[in-house]
């Protein structure tokens, strides 16, 4: 799926990078005219932006930890990151407990903040959200997929895979166990597909609607549409994070073994 035109297309090195990508991937594997790297540059821009903002917000804590505990009168970057972290913890703690929530906070929090900024950047004229491309969303979904099973095995050992065979694990239930195994494998493989397609589809449609209104009626009408776009960006971030938390919490719960 080709990307929308963005400011990245005007970079001096964009054409050379695009031609290099086409040459390495090969036309027989992927249609050369559809190869785009704008989403990669957009994703890199988002990551650098988050790193810069986080470094700027950390100045508050480097100066004095005691003073940093006192809430500031005005809204700052530090306040934003604190609110976002509290929101993610609030989603995680009821499902997996305080200890596990703090352990998985770096994973879920990082995925959440990157998705949120990747979604929101699409509302800025001249930028397309990296999450409107399946290449980006499937990469994050695959990370969650492997994390789910890696930590499931780490928590329960080889007994983790027992639940793939169903509730009755006896020799006389072998046909049922085989059926349950197939169903569970399909269900688990569908998880990253569902995560990636849902996020990509919603963000592609949201960006397309906002861009269309901005072109047709460039003055006042796009404002409520953009507000709705912000809501969609936040909701899709929460949905991705919430489903990721559910998958991981199911893998590490005590009943899994």
N, C-alpha and C positions, 0 to 999 in steps of 0.2 A: 504494500500500500504506500504510494508516494506521499511524502510529507507536504504540508502547506508551505508556501514561500515564507521564509523568515529572514531576519537580518543576517543569519549565518551564510546565506547564499551570496552575500556581497563581500565576504571575507576574501582577501587575495589568494589564500591557500585552499579555499573550499573546492575549487575545480580540480586541482591536482590531487587532493585527498579523495574526491569522488572517483576520478579516473583510476586511482590506485586501488580503491575498493572494488571497482568493476573488474579490473584486471585479475585481482587475486581470487575473487569469488568465482569468476568464470560465467559466461553467458549461458552455458548449458545447465548450470545449477540454479541460477536465478536470473530473471530477465534484466539485462543491463540497464534498460531505460527506467526501471523502477527502483534501482538501488539509490538510496538516499542516506546521508550521514548527518543530516540536520538534527535528528533526534539525539544522536550521540553527542554532538557539540552542545545541544541544549541541556542534556543530562549533566555533562561536565560543568557547564555554566552554573547549573543549580547546585551541584555539590560544592563548587568553589564559593558560591554565594553563602551557603549554609555555614561552611567553615569560617568564612570571614565574619559573619554575623555572630557565630558562637564565640570566636576569639574576642570580638568586641564586647560581648555580654560578659565574658569571664573576667574582664577587668574589675568588675564590681566585687568579685570574690577574692581576687588577688590582692586588692588593697586592704581589706579587712573583713574577715569571716564574720565577726560579731556585727559589724555594721550592715553586712549583706543580709543578715536575718531580718532586718527591719524593712518592711515594705516601703517602696518609694511612692511619692505622691503622684507622680506622673507615670504613664505607661512607657516601659522601656523594653529593649530586646531581652534583657534578663527576665523581666516579668513574663514576656511571651513564652520563653523556653520553660520557665517554671510552671506556667499554666498548662502548657502542652504536656509536660512530664506528669503533672498531677492527673491530667485527663487520662493518659495512657495507663498510669498506675491504677486509676479508678476502674478502668475496664478490666485490667488483668487480675487484680487482687481477689474479687469475688469468685473467679473461676479457678484460679490455681494457687491461691494463698499468697501471703505476704513474701515469704522466702523465695518462692519460684518467680513471683512477679518481679522482684528486684533482680533476680538472676537473668531473666529474659528481657528486662527493660532495654538494655543496649540494642538488642536485635529488633524488637518491635518498635521501640522509639526511633531508631535510625530509619527503618523502613517507612514509618509513619511520617516523619518530618520530610524525608525526601519525596514521598508521594505528594504530600500537601503542597510543597513548593513547586514541584513539577506540574501539578494541576493548576495552581494559581498563576504561574507564569504565562499560561495560555491566554489569560485575560489581558495581558499587556500587549498593545499593538506591536506587530512585528515579530512576535514569538509564538511558536506552536508548542503545546505541552508535550514533553517527552513521553508522557504516559498515554498519549493518543496513538502510540505506535506499539504494536504487539511485541516487537523486539525488546522493548524496555520492560513492559509489564510481565512478560513470561520469564525474564531473568530474575525479577524479584519473587515471582511465584515459585520458581524452581528452588530458590534459596530457602523459602519457607517449607517447601516439600521435603527437602533433604534434612533440614533442621528438625522437622517433626519426627522423622524416623531415626535419625542419629541419636537424638536425646531420648527417644522411646527405648531404643536398645541400651543406651547408657544407663537408663533408670532401671529397667527390668531384665536386661540381658536377653538371651535368646528366647526367653519366655514371652517377650513382647509380641512375637509373631503368632502366639496362640490364638489371639482374638480374631485372626484372619480365618480361622477354621470354624468359628461359630461357638455357641455356648455349650454344645455337647461334643466332647472330644473322646469318643469311644470307637472301638473297632466296628461295631454294628451301625454306627452313624457315619461311616466313610462316604457314602454318596452325598449326604447332606453337607459333610465337611468340604467336599470338593466343590459343591455348588456355592457354599459360603465363601470359599477361597476365591473363586472367580468373581463373585459379586464384590468382595472386599477390595480385590486388586483393581477392578474397574472403578470402584468408588474413590479409592485413593489416587488413582491416576487422573480422575476427573477434577480433583481439587485444584491443582495448579492451572488446569485449563479454565476452570470456572473463575478463579481469581484473576487471571490475566485477561480473559476475554471480557469479563464484566467491567473491569477498570478501563481497558482500552476502548471498548464500545461507548461507554458513558462519556469519557473525556473527548473522544473524537466527535461525538454528536454535540456535546456542549460547546466545544470550540467552534464547530461549524455553524451552530445557531447564532452564537455571539458575533462571529465574523460576518455572517449574512446580514444581521440587523445593523451592524456598524457600517456596512457598505450601503445598504438601502436607505437607512435613516440615521445619518451620522451625528445628529445633535443630541436630542433628549431621550428618544425612545430606547436606545441601547442601555441606558442606565439601569432600569429595573431588570432588564435581561441579564446584565452583568452581575447584579445583586443575586439573581437566581443562579447564575453561574458560580458565584462564590459558595453558595449553599451546596451546589452539586459537588464542588471540589472538596468541601469539608466532609460531606456525607460519604463520598466514595473513599476518602482516606479512612474514615471510621469503619466502614464496611470491610475494607481490606485488612485493617488491623484487628478488628473483632473476629473475623473468620480465622485469621492466623493464630490468634490467642486460643480460640476454641480447638483448632487442630492440635496445637502443641499441648494444651491442657488435657485433651483426651489421650494423648500418647503417654503422658507422664503420670496420669492419675493412678492411684494405688490399685484400683480395680482392674487395671490393664493386664496384670499378670495373673 
